Amino acid sequence: MRVQLSERSRTAVVVGAAVVPAMVCAAMVPFRARIENTNTALVLVLVVVAAAASGVRRAGIVAALSGSVCWAFFLAQPYQQIIITDEADRVTAVLLTVVGVAAAEILWARRRQNRANQQQAYLTDILRTAGIVAAGSAHTEGVIEHVADQLVDLLGVDDCYFDSDTDDQAPAALVRDGTVVRRGRDLPVDRYGLPTDCEIELRVHHNGITRGRFLLVASTRLARPSLAQRQVAVALADQVGAALATHDRSS
């Protein structure tokens, strides 16, 4: 599961994308007389691809531009100047920029497509569950089991089970906005993952009434569901609430 970066972390990635190509070019200076300039440019393309793979769009573009400028400064004649006199080196510098930016954009586009596919899968899960509820199935146990299985897959936890008793409170809870709260404090799930030493409560509501709760267990592996995944989990739990309310009315 992909880890969401904070704004500070994203800024650090962009700064690194600007600095690392300069460091790589400087490291190749002692060998520039023995290595073809096209080969050094290929090394920088790898650096750009690595920056783009970070998931920060600006990082790939910054790495491509930084790599081109630093390549011209350190590895193209005349050295320690941005101006390139050799025609072949000019072409290499242009290609380095174009290929670097293109690689960054392609990787970014693929990540966006993967994210869109993931969001579509979330929506499909909710609609499938809503369809089961709307069908008026009298077997609420089947709906609960179906949602419990979805929550395990969605959140990456070990186990999930339903509890109709809500008198007590679990040490940690997944609340309405997707935040995980433990003893009154928000947990940075994207960074540290879900608690592994206690059950995590996800209460089931319908029309403001608590109908039960799911208890999530993540004891054997570190699960870092994104905020979107946690919010989908809340929406799925609400479908169970609707099913239980329908069952109560028909009883």
Summary of the structure (lengths in Angstrom):
residues: 251
radius of gyration: 26.0
end to end distance: 41.8
largest distance: 86.6
contacts: 796
relative contact order: 0.11
helix: 61%
strand: 12%
